[in-house]
Amino acid sequence: MAHSSKIFCCFSFLFSTLSIIPLSHQLEQHPLDSLTPNEFIRVQAIVNQSHPTTTNDITFQYIGLNEPDKQALISWLQNHRSTPITAPPPRQAFVIARINHQTHELVVDLLYDNIVSDHIHHGFGYPLLTFEEQNGASQLVFNHAPFLAALNKRGLKVEEVICETFAIGWFGETKQNGRVVKVMCYYLDGTVNLYMRPIEAITVTVDLEAMKITHFRDRLVVPVPKAAGTDYRESEQTEPFGPEL
């Protein structure tokens, strides 16, 4: 349970560090350069201002460069060789955001700081999961009495359990079933190689919009593989070692 929080905090620190790089440290941009950390912040601010968070629930699933029109780019390249001060094509960002439980595909203009396109996606398929969603869904099981009872029945220590979320996939359904993930759990207790110790036969599904467990089933007890011989850390290895590469 604590392990997934540590991983999440690591990524959070990385992104917060990137966000403080000043504009003065940025070099001259090529129109196809990726967005800078400061541009990411501006994009988020523009979207938040257009959809005030006081009345909207917003999560950002993707922010990236909205590449300029190919012909405009070619024209700029040709002119830039002879006249380096030629203005580049408009700098825009493509954004996928969940706003009030709907998937918005937005194009944000970074020259005028406004949204030039806002399309709501109604088809099948959902955007990427955020770290917050994955962490929130995986932590729900630790407050779910049937899950705790299933661990106790197997003789497993809850503090050695770590859970992760996985998309359930699409199998041709004609009716959308919402943003649902399955939660799969693993056992440490003597190894860091959690994938070698899955806790089998427990089915948990979580509705991400409501952030609650919608289905739980404990089918049968399958022994968890032993931890011996699964830890790949150098400090845990003992002689004789194999030949060096």
QUINORBEL-V63798 format. One record per residue. N is the residue number from 0. RES is the residue in one small letter. PHI is phi as a letter, one per 30 degrees, with the letter a starting at -180 (none if undefined). PSI is psi as a letter, one per 30 degrees, with the letter a starting at -180 (NA if undefined). Layout:
N;RES;PHI;PSI / N;RES;PHI;PSI
This chain:
0;m;none;e / 1;a;d;f / 2;h;d;e / 3;s;d;e / 4;s;d;e / 5;k;d;e / 6;i;d;e / 7;f;d;e / 8;c;d;e / 9;c;d;e / 10;f;d;e / 11;s;d;e / 12;f;d;e / 13;l;e;e / 14;f;d;e / 15;s;d;e / 16;t;d;e / 17;l;d;e / 18;s;d;f / 19;i;c;g / 20;i;d;k / 21;p;d;l / 22;l;d;f / 23;s;d;f / 24;h;c;f / 25;q;d;k / 26;l;d;l / 27;e;e;k / 28;q;d;k / 29;h;c;k / 30;p;e;f / 31;l;c;g / 32;d;d;k / 33;s;d;l / 34;l;d;k / 35;t;d;l / 36;p;e;e / 37;n;d;e / 38;e;d;e / 39;f;e;e / 40;i;d;e / 41;r;d;e / 42;v;d;e / 43;q;d;e / 44;a;d;e / 45;i;d;e / 46;v;d;e / 47;n;d;e / 48;q;d;e / 49;s;d;f / 50;h;b;i / 51;p;e;k / 52;t;d;f / 53;t;d;f / 54;t;b;f / 55;n;b;k / 56;d;c;j / 57;i;b;k / 58;t;b;k / 59;f;c;j / 60;q;c;f / 61;y;a;k / 62;i;b;k / 63;g;a;l / 64;l;d;k / 65;n;c;j / 66;e;e;k / 67;p;d;l / 68;d;e;k / 69;k;e;e / 70;q;d;e / 71;a;d;e / 72;l;d;e / 73;i;d;e / 74;s;d;e / 75;w;d;e / 76;l;d;e / 77;q;d;e / 78;n;d;e / 79;h;d;f / 80;r;d;e / 81;s;c;e / 82;t;b;i / 83;p;e;f / 84;i;d;g / 85;t;e;k / 86;a;d;k / 87;p;d;l / 88;p;e;l / 89;p;e;k / 90;r;d;k / 91;q;b;l / 92;a;b;k / 93;f;c;k / 94;v;b;k / 95;i;c;j / 96;a;b;k / 97;r;c;j / 98;i;b;j / 99;n;h;h / 100;h;i;g / 101;q;b;k / 102;t;c;j / 103;h;c;k / 104;e;c;j / 105;l;c;k / 106;v;c;k / 107;v;c;k / 108;d;d;k / 109;l;d;f / 110;l;d;e / 111;y;c;f / 112;d;h;h / 113;n;b;l / 114;i;c;k / 115;v;c;f / 116;s;a;k / 117;d;b;j / 118;h;c;k / 119;i;c;k / 120;h;d;k / 121;h;c;f / 122;g;d;a / 123;f;d;l / 124;g;j;k / 125;y;b;l / 126;p;d;l / 127;l;e;l / 128;l;d;k / 129;t;d;l / 130;f;e;e / 131;e;d;e / 132;e;d;e / 133;q;d;e / 134;n;d;e / 135;g;d;e / 136;a;d;e / 137;s;d;f / 138;q;d;f / 139;l;e;e / 140;v;d;f / 141;f;d;f / 142;n;c;g / 143;h;c;j / 144;a;e;e / 145;p;d;e / 146;f;d;e / 147;l;d;e / 148;a;d;e / 149;a;d;e / 150;l;d;e / 151;n;d;e / 152;k;d;e / 153;r;d;f / 154;g;i;h / 155;l;c;k / 156;k;d;k / 157;v;d;e / 158;e;d;f / 159;e;c;g / 160;v;c;k / 161;i;b;k / 162;c;b;l / 163;e;b;l / 164;t;c;k / 165;f;b;k / 166;a;d;k / 167;i;d;f / 168;g;i;l / 169;w;b;k / 170;f;b;h / 171;g;i;g / 172;e;d;k / 173;t;c;f / 174;k;c;k / 175;q;d;k / 176;n;c;g / 177;g;i;l / 178;r;d;j / 179;v;b;k / 180;v;b;l / 181;k;c;k / 182;v;c;k / 183;m;c;k / 184;c;b;l / 185;y;b;l / 186;y;b;k / 187;l;c;c / 188;d;h;i / 189;g;j;f / 190;t;a;l / 191;v;c;f / 192;n;d;i / 193;l;d;e / 194;y;d;f / 195;m;d;f / 196;r;b;i / 197;p;d;k / 198;i;c;j / 199;e;d;l / 200;a;i;g / 201;i;c;k / 202;t;c;k / 203;v;b;k / 204;t;b;k / 205;v;b;k / 206;d;d;j / 207;l;d;f / 208;e;d;e / 209;a;d;f / 210;m;h;i / 211;k;b;l / 212;i;d;k / 213;t;c;f / 214;h;a;k / 215;f;b;k / 216;r;b;k / 217;d;c;j / 218;r;d;e / 219;l;a;l / 220;v;c;j / 221;v;c;k / 222;p;e;k / 223;v;d;k / 224;p;e;k / 225;k;d;l / 226;a;d;f / 227;a;e;k / 228;g;i;g / 229;t;c;f / 230;d;d;k / 231;y;c;f / 232;r;d;k / 233;e;e;e / 234;s;d;f / 235;e;c;f / 236;q;d;k / 237;t;b;l / 238;e;d;l / 239;p;d;k / 240;f;c;l / 241;g;d;l / 242;p;d;k / 243;e;d;k / 244;l;d;NA
